[in-house]
Amino acid sequence: MKKVIVAAVAPLIVNIVAGLLLSAYPLANMLMTSLAILVNALLVGILFQMGAESTHRLSLGMIFLVVGIMEFFSGFFAPARLTDNWWVILFVALTAAQCVLTYLTIHYSKKA
């Protein structure tokens, strides 16, 4: 669990510092990419805390890593507004799918 926290806090700090220092990096995009880092770290942390099997943690951790990287880099190009923002819709849909996968993993790990 501590490894997940360290692995998430480091890029989060770099992202926040870059967002505050670079004028070409809008505040809204910095917040979106930071949210992507936090949500993916939280979901991986939940897998560890709730006792998912190690194979499930590994496979979902890799899936969440890829999804998190996609969300992070696409957040750079997202519009800096909430209305008519397809990035937010995609982010919410991917997060919902990740939450369902996390729930199913924990649910079936406890049944076995």
KAVEN-V887041 format. One line per field, one symbol per residue. ss: DSSP state (@ for helix, = for strand, . for the rest). phi: phi as a letter, one per 20 degrees, with the letter a starting at -180 (. if undefined). psi: psi as a letter, one per 40 degrees, with the letter a starting at -180 (. if undefined). A space follows every 10 residues. Layout:
ss->???
phi->???
psi->???
//
This chain:
ss->.@@@@@@@@@ @@@@@@@@@@ @.....@@@@ @@@@@@@@@@ @@@@@@@@@. ...@@@@@@@ @@@@@@@@@@ @@@@@@@... .....@@@@@ @@@@@@@@@@ @@@@@@@@@@ @.
phi->.ffffffeff fffffffffe eefedfffff ffffffffff ffffffgffe nfffffffff ffffffffff ffffffdffe befldfffff ffffffffff fffffffeff ff
psi->dddddddddd dddddddddd dhdegidddd dddddddddd ddddddddde fiiddddddd dddddddddd ddddddeiif idifhddddd dddddddddd dddddddedd d.
//
